[in-house]
Amino acid sequence: MSGLADERPASGSLTIRRLTEPDAAQFREIRLEALRTAPDAFAASLETEVAKDLAQFEARLVRNHVFGAFEGKSIIGMAGYFRQS
C-alpha cells in the first residue's frame, strides 16, 4: 500500500468529525497503516490490531472519542483519546 495520504482525491475540502460505527472499516484501515508506518506512536502493536475484527473497531468508536479528517469521502487522518477509569 502506498499510504492513504497518497490516495486521497484532490477535492480541496477538508472535514473533521467524530467517527461512528459506520466508519469502522476506514478507521481500521488508517489505524493499521499508522501502526505500520509509525509503530512507536502507539501503545498497541500492529500484530494485536490486525487480529481484531471489524466489530472490535466499531466498539472502540462507541467507547472512545476518535476523530477523522476527510477529503471528500476518504479518511486522511485521525486522532483519538479515551478517559482512563
Steps between C-alpha positions, in 0.01 A plus 500: 500500500640837407342675798156647539615858461623420148160364398284793603305702245607853420166648601646763728223477760596368841248384758576391855238308691459236765510148360201272556433131446442531122856642476658191657643353177675825406614547860648150506680561170659829603588374849679195360684720249606730785623205706704380200661839438534640855481212750667701777208745504262236634472289813351213297693282259417438136472127569239557771293740291508288181349211696194707599185467295288789374257469793783581740581817307131594504495453878810717537326782314201474735712499818758762406521838331667449164499772237573464131620752245334446163562631151176422327408151618859386559647499848847655499572533873376416847541596861342352808497489874340301773438562866670257733286375785 
